[in-house]
Amino acid sequence: MNKPLRRIAVFCGLLVLALLIRDNWIQYVQADELRTDKNNRRVIIERYASPRGDIIVDGQPITGSAETSGSDFKFKRTYKNGPMWAPVTGYASQAFGATQLESIEDGILTGNDDRLFFRNTLDMLTGKKQEGGNVVTTLNGAAQKAAYNGLKKQGGKGAVVALEPSTGKILALASYPSYDPSSFAGNSTTTDTGAWQKLQKKNNPDDPMLNRALRETYPPGSTFKVVTAAAALEDGLYTEPNQETNSPDPWVMEGTNTKLPNEGNIPCKNATLRVALQYSCNTVFGKIGSDLGNDKMLDMAKKFGFTEEQFTPVRANASVFSDDMNPSETALSSIGQFNTAATPLQMAMVASAVANDGKLMKPYMVEELQARSVDTLERTEPEELSQPLSSENAQKLQSMMETVVEKGTGSNAKIPNVTVGGKTGTAQHGVDNSENPYAWFISYAKGEDGSSPVAVAVVIEDDNAVRDDISGGGLAAPIARNVMEAVIKSKQ
């Protein structure tokens, strides 16, 4: 072979080699990236080429699929009681993508998850169409209905979270106002796009697509005093619920000339922890926070889950307790004001840890993932997240919270023949506290054997309510009571 031909042959060989390298790079290295690219229409077409698997509550599907015509998407998602379940399911839309469980477990629901590879291969060999698997949730249908209907009846914005303290299972997760994911599940430029636009915050100030249970943080107000009481007991600053505290009334916050006020004429001077929680004494718990200091209060808040995002597997925003605060700022933060902010999930975790004798379990909403044949692919096992307080101190705090319901501000949460512990909260917000406060209530219910089947957090925003009429005991406690009753009845 002469020299010019040899050069051409080498050059052609290099071109072939480059093509082979590029082909293998695309097929193997970039395959996942291309497969999941939101601009890859084939991925979306494949997602809706067959009925999606279902999201299951109490053994029954709360989702479905409907055959469509007039587009290259063969099926679209449908929802039962869509607004009630939207904070759990999220949405799967041909036009707008997917969120929450519909997105996180998309591989299972479409049948494309690697764990379904063997079954999909058999289906391909037998000519059977690929089918999606199911996502079985921990949710309790009766509790969810009680939560959603309670919020709807109030008419304002709000959220409810209920947990099973011993496992961390999420039993209810409600947000109001809500939306129907079915209304924009297709890809019609008129019907679906129109419904979508109406739900966007710029067009709807109520922001119905905001998952307030997981993604909104509120000042927790006096419900945070449960965390402060736990810090006092664990530190040994005070050791017994009936021990008098060193709490003058009025009390001037350290480093200031400002008195920390109590609400009304209540017995807060040197009150015991029990009485202070019963009457929600700002002076007592503000001074406890100041005495303990920022570092100890922050450490206790972190043990309850503050400062970190939670994954249920749907992400929940991190709740806030600041560091580097001076004594007066720490005092205000210790009564749930200043920079302190919490999601409803976070405050349900606080109540849950106290009810579970001091042990905080990781919250989760997916019980198991199933193949369409209902064979279990993966099952969630309960996981301990932390131990914010000892069993002994948790039981002391339980007795204090039970006094709040029996004799204090939480009496609207009473359930006949059931032991209930709780804490009310009225959290100020707005410039100079000019806007109506948020109404909070956190609680748990105990069975005859002393175990707790449910812990609840409720928050209500009501811009139309009269300020003096807003209280966690008045607005939020009845909803918490109904949710706890629903769980108790479902277990009988």
SULDA-V460722 format. One record per pair of residues at least 24 apart in sequence whose ideal C-beta (glycine too) atoms are under 8 Angstrom apart, sorted by the first residue. I is the first residue (numbers start at 1). J is the second residue. If there is no record, write none. Layout:
BEGIN
((I & J) (I & J))
END
This chain:
BEGIN
((38 & 97) (44 & 73) (44 & 94) (45 & 72) (45 & 73) (46 & 110) (46 & 112) (47 & 92) (47 & 106) (47 & 110) (48 & 73) (48 & 74) (48 & 75) (48 & 76) (48 & 94) (49 & 73) (49 & 74) (49 & 75) (50 & 74) (50 & 75) (50 & 110) (50 & 111) (50 & 129) (50 & 130) (50 & 131) (50 & 132) (51 & 75) (51 & 131) (51 & 132) (52 & 77) (52 & 92) (52 & 109) (52 & 110) (52 & 132) (53 & 108) (53 & 109) (53 & 110) (53 & 111) (53 & 131) (53 & 132) (53 & 133) (53 & 134) (53 & 135) (53 & 370) (53 & 372) (54 & 109) (54 & 134) (54 & 135) (55 & 85) (55 & 88) (55 & 89) (55 & 101) (55 & 102) (55 & 109) (55 & 134) (55 & 135) (55 & 137) (56 & 134) (56 & 135) (56 & 136) (56 & 137) (57 & 85) (57 & 137) (57 & 139) (57 & 140) (57 & 141) (57 & 144) (58 & 139) (58 & 140) (58 & 141) (60 & 141) (61 & 134) (62 & 88) (62 & 89) (63 & 89) (68 & 186) (71 & 187) (73 & 186) (73 & 187) (76 & 185) (76 & 186) (77 & 102) (77 & 181) (77 & 182) (77 & 185) (78 & 182) (78 & 185) (79 & 180) (79 & 181) (79 & 182) (79 & 185) (82 & 179) (82 & 180) (82 & 181) (82 & 182) (82 & 183) (83 & 148) (83 & 178) (83 & 179) (83 & 180) (84 & 144) (84 & 145) (84 & 148) (84 & 174) (84 & 178) (85 & 144) (86 & 175) (86 & 178) (86 & 179) (86 & 180) (86 & 181) (87 & 159) (87 & 173) (87 & 174) (87 & 175) (87 & 178) (87 & 211) (87 & 212) (87 & 213) (87 & 214) (88 & 137) (88 & 139) (88 & 144) (88 & 173) (88 & 314) (88 & 365) (89 & 181) (90 & 181) (90 & 314) (91 & 181) (91 & 184) (91 & 185) (92 & 181) (92 & 185) (93 & 181) (93 & 184) (93 & 185) (93 & 186) (93 & 187) (93 & 192) (93 & 196) (94 & 185) (94 & 186) (94 & 187) (94 & 192) (95 & 184) (95 & 186) (95 & 187) (95 & 188) (95 & 192) (95 & 193) (95 & 196) (96 & 184) (96 & 192) (96 & 196) (100 & 211) (100 & 314) (101 & 135) (101 & 137) (101 & 313) (101 & 314) (101 & 365) (101 & 366) (102 & 181) (104 & 313) (104 & 314) (105 & 135) (105 & 313) (105 & 366) (105 & 369) (108 & 132) (108 & 133) (108 & 134) (108 & 135) (108 & 369) (108 & 370) (108 & 377) (109 & 133) (109 & 134) (109 & 135) (111 & 372) (113 & 377) (115 & 369) (115 & 377) (115 & 378) (116 & 371) (116 & 377) (119 & 371) (119 & 372) (119 & 373) (131 & 372) (132 & 372) (133 & 369) (133 & 370) (133 & 371) (133 & 372) (133 & 377) (134 & 369) (134 & 370) (134 & 372) (134 & 374) (135 & 366) (135 & 369) (135 & 370) (136 & 366) (136 & 367) (136 & 368) (136 & 369) (136 & 370) (137 & 170) (137 & 365) (137 & 366) (137 & 367) (138 & 164) (138 & 169) (138 & 170) (138 & 171) (138 & 364) (138 & 365) (138 & 366) (138 & 367) (139 & 170) (139 & 171) (139 & 172) (139 & 173) (139 & 365) (140 & 171) (140 & 172) (140 & 486) (140 & 487) (140 & 490) (142 & 486) (142 & 487) (142 & 489) (142 & 490) (143 & 171) (143 & 172) (143 & 454) (143 & 483) (143 & 486) (143 & 487) (143 & 490) (144 & 171) (144 & 172) (144 & 173) (144 & 174) (145 & 486) (146 & 172) (146 & 479) (146 & 482) (146 & 483) (146 & 485) (146 & 486) (147 & 172) (147 & 173) (147 & 174) (147 & 458) (147 & 479) (147 & 482) (147 & 483) (148 & 174) (148 & 176) (148 & 178) (150 & 458) (150 & 478) (150 & 479) (150 & 482) (150 & 483) (151 & 175) (151 & 176) (151 & 460) (151 & 479) (152 & 176) (154 & 460) (154 & 462) (154 & 475) (154 & 479) (155 & 462) (155 & 464) (156 & 460) (156 & 461) (156 & 462) (156 & 463) (156 & 464) (156 & 465) (157 & 206) (157 & 212) (157 & 460) (157 & 461) (157 & 462) (158 & 212) (158 & 458) (158 & 459) (158 & 460) (158 & 461) (158 & 462) (158 & 476) (159 & 212) (159 & 213) (159 & 216) (159 & 344) (159 & 458) (159 & 459) (160 & 213) (160 & 344) (160 & 456) (160 & 457) (160 & 458) (160 & 479) (160 & 480) (160 & 483) (161 & 213) (161 & 344) (161 & 345) (161 & 347) (161 & 348) (161 & 456) (161 & 457) (162 & 348) (162 & 454) (162 & 455) (162 & 456) (162 & 483) (162 & 484) (162 & 487) (163 & 348) (163 & 349) (163 & 351) (163 & 352) (163 & 361) (163 & 363) (163 & 454) (163 & 455) (163 & 456) (164 & 352) (164 & 453) (164 & 454) (164 & 455) (165 & 351) (165 & 352) (165 & 353) (165 & 355) (165 & 356) (165 & 361) (165 & 444) (165 & 452) (165 & 453) (165 & 454) (165 & 455) (166 & 356) (166 & 361) (166 & 382) (166 & 451) (166 & 452) (167 & 361) (167 & 382) (168 & 352) (168 & 361) (168 & 362) (168 & 363) (168 & 364) (168 & 382) (168 & 383) (168 & 385) (169 & 363) (169 & 364) (169 & 365) (169 & 367) (169 & 382) (170 & 312) (170 & 363) (170 & 364) (170 & 365) (171 & 454) (171 & 487) (172 & 456) (172 & 483) (173 & 213) (173 & 214) (173 & 345) (173 & 365) (174 & 213) (175 & 210) (175 & 211) (175 & 212) (175 & 213) (176 & 212) (177 & 206) (177 & 208) (178 & 208) (179 & 208) (179 & 209) (211 & 314) (212 & 344) (212 & 459) (213 & 343) (213 & 344) (213 & 345) (214 & 310) (214 & 312) (214 & 314) (214 & 315) (214 & 316) (214 & 317) (214 & 343) (214 & 344) (214 & 345) (215 & 316) (215 & 317) (215 & 343) (216 & 317) (216 & 343) (216 & 344) (217 & 317) (217 & 319) (217 & 320) (217 & 341) (217 & 342) (217 & 343) (218 & 341) (218 & 342) (218 & 343) (218 & 344) (218 & 427) (218 & 429) (218 & 438) (218 & 440) (218 & 459) (218 & 461) (219 & 336) (219 & 337) (219 & 340) (219 & 341) (219 & 342) (219 & 427) (219 & 428) (219 & 429) (219 & 438) (220 & 336) (220 & 340) (220 & 341) (220 & 342) (220 & 346) (220 & 347) (220 & 425) (220 & 427) (220 & 440) (221 & 335) (221 & 336) (221 & 337) (221 & 425) (221 & 426) (221 & 427) (221 & 428) (221 & 437) (221 & 438) (221 & 440) (221 & 472) (222 & 280) (222 & 282) (222 & 285) (222 & 335) (222 & 336) (222 & 423) (222 & 424) (222 & 425) (222 & 426) (222 & 427) (222 & 440) (222 & 472) (223 & 336) (223 & 347) (223 & 350) (223 & 423) (223 & 424) (223 & 425) (223 & 440) (223 & 441) (223 & 442) (223 & 457) (223 & 472) (224 & 333) (224 & 334) (224 & 335) (224 & 336) (224 & 340) (224 & 342) (224 & 425) (225 & 276) (225 & 277) (225 & 280) (225 & 285) (225 & 334) (225 & 335) (225 & 336) (225 & 423) (226 & 277) (226 & 350) (226 & 351) (226 & 354) (226 & 397) (226 & 401) (226 & 423) (226 & 442) (227 & 297) (227 & 300) (227 & 301) (227 & 304) (227 & 350) (228 & 285) (228 & 288) (228 & 289) (228 & 297) (228 & 300) (228 & 334) (228 & 335) (229 & 273) (229 & 277) (229 & 285) (229 & 288) (229 & 397) (229 & 400) (230 & 300) (230 & 304) (230 & 354) (230 & 388) (230 & 389) (230 & 393) (230 & 394) (230 & 397) (231 & 288) (231 & 289) (231 & 292) (231 & 296) (231 & 297) (231 & 300) (232 & 273) (232 & 288) (232 & 292) (233 & 273) (233 & 389) (233 & 393) (233 & 396) (233 & 397) (234 & 300) (234 & 388) (234 & 389) (234 & 390) (234 & 393) (235 & 292) (235 & 296) (237 & 288) (237 & 291) (237 & 292) (238 & 273) (238 & 288) (240 & 273) (240 & 396) (241 & 272) (241 & 273) (241 & 274) (241 & 396) (241 & 397) (241 & 399) (241 & 400) (242 & 272) (242 & 273) (242 & 274) (243 & 272) (243 & 273) (244 & 270) (244 & 271) (244 & 272) (245 & 270) (245 & 271) (245 & 272) (245 & 273) (245 & 276) (245 & 284) (245 & 287) (245 & 288) (246 & 270) (246 & 287) (247 & 271) (247 & 276) (247 & 281) (247 & 283) (247 & 284) (247 & 287) (248 & 283) (249 & 281) (249 & 283) (250 & 283) (251 & 283) (251 & 286) (251 & 287) (253 & 286) (253 & 290) (253 & 327) (253 & 328) (253 & 331) (253 & 332) (254 & 290) (254 & 327) (254 & 328) (254 & 331) (255 & 326) (255 & 327) (255 & 328) (256 & 328) (258 & 328) (260 & 286) (260 & 287) (260 & 331) (260 & 332) (260 & 335) (263 & 426) (273 & 400) (274 & 399) (274 & 400) (274 & 403) (277 & 400) (277 & 401) (277 & 403) (277 & 404) (277 & 408) (277 & 423) (278 & 400) (278 & 403) (278 & 404) (278 & 407) (278 & 408) (278 & 409) (279 & 408) (279 & 409) (280 & 408) (280 & 409) (280 & 423) (280 & 424) (282 & 335) (285 & 334) (285 & 335) (286 & 331) (286 & 332) (286 & 334) (286 & 335) (287 & 331) (288 & 334) (289 & 330) (289 & 331) (289 & 333) (289 & 334) (289 & 335) (290 & 327) (290 & 328) (290 & 330) (290 & 331) (290 & 334) (292 & 330) (292 & 334) (293 & 327) (293 & 330) (294 & 322) (294 & 323) (294 & 324) (294 & 325) (294 & 326) (294 & 329) (294 & 330) (295 & 323) (297 & 321) (297 & 330) (297 & 333) (297 & 334) (298 & 322) (298 & 323) (300 & 388) (303 & 360) (303 & 386) (303 & 387) (303 & 388) (303 & 389) (304 & 346) (304 & 349) (304 & 350) (304 & 353) (304 & 360) (304 & 386) (304 & 388) (305 & 346) (305 & 349) (305 & 350) (305 & 360) (305 & 385) (305 & 386) (306 & 342) (306 & 346) (310 & 345) (310 & 346) (310 & 349) (310 & 362) (310 & 363) (312 & 345) (312 & 363) (312 & 364) (312 & 365) (313 & 364) (313 & 365) (313 & 366) (314 & 365) (316 & 343) (316 & 345) (316 & 346) (317 & 343) (319 & 343) (319 & 346) (336 & 425) (336 & 427) (337 & 427) (337 & 428) (344 & 457) (344 & 458) (344 & 459) (345 & 457) (346 & 457) (347 & 440) (347 & 442) (347 & 457) (347 & 459) (348 & 442) (348 & 455) (348 & 456) (348 & 457) (350 & 442) (350 & 457) (351 & 421) (351 & 422) (351 & 423) (351 & 442) (351 & 443) (351 & 444) (351 & 455) (351 & 456) (351 & 457) (352 & 444) (352 & 452) (352 & 455) (353 & 386) (353 & 388) (353 & 389) (353 & 394) (354 & 389) (354 & 394) (354 & 397) (354 & 398) (354 & 401) (354 & 421) (354 & 444) (354 & 455) (355 & 398) (355 & 421) (355 & 444) (355 & 446) (355 & 452) (355 & 455) (356 & 394) (356 & 452) (357 & 391) (357 & 394) (357 & 395) (358 & 387) (358 & 388) (358 & 389) (358 & 390) (358 & 391) (358 & 393) (358 & 394) (359 & 384) (359 & 387) (359 & 391) (360 & 384) (360 & 385) (360 & 386) (360 & 387) (360 & 388) (361 & 385) (398 & 446) (401 & 443) (401 & 444) (405 & 443) (409 & 471) (409 & 472) (409 & 473) (410 & 441) (410 & 443) (410 & 472) (410 & 473) (410 & 477) (411 & 473) (411 & 477) (412 & 473) (412 & 474) (412 & 477) (412 & 478) (412 & 481) (413 & 441) (413 & 443) (413 & 473) (413 & 477) (413 & 478) (413 & 480) (413 & 481) (413 & 484) (414 & 481) (415 & 445) (415 & 481) (415 & 484) (415 & 485) (415 & 488) (418 & 445) (418 & 446) (418 & 447) (418 & 484) (418 & 488) (419 & 445) (419 & 446) (420 & 444) (420 & 445) (420 & 446) (420 & 481) (420 & 484) (421 & 446) (422 & 477) (422 & 480) (423 & 472) (424 & 471) (424 & 472) (424 & 473) (424 & 476) (424 & 477) (425 & 472) (426 & 470) (426 & 471) (426 & 472) (435 & 463) (436 & 461) (436 & 462) (436 & 463) (436 & 465) (436 & 467) (436 & 470) (437 & 467) (437 & 470) (439 & 470) (439 & 471) (439 & 472) (439 & 474) (439 & 475) (439 & 476) (440 & 472) (440 & 476) (441 & 472) (441 & 473) (441 & 476) (441 & 477) (441 & 479) (441 & 480) (442 & 480) (443 & 477) (443 & 480) (443 & 481) (443 & 484) (444 & 484) (445 & 484) (445 & 487) (445 & 488) (447 & 488) (453 & 487) (453 & 488) (453 & 491) (454 & 483) (454 & 484) (454 & 487) (454 & 488) (456 & 480) (456 & 483) (456 & 484) (458 & 483))
END
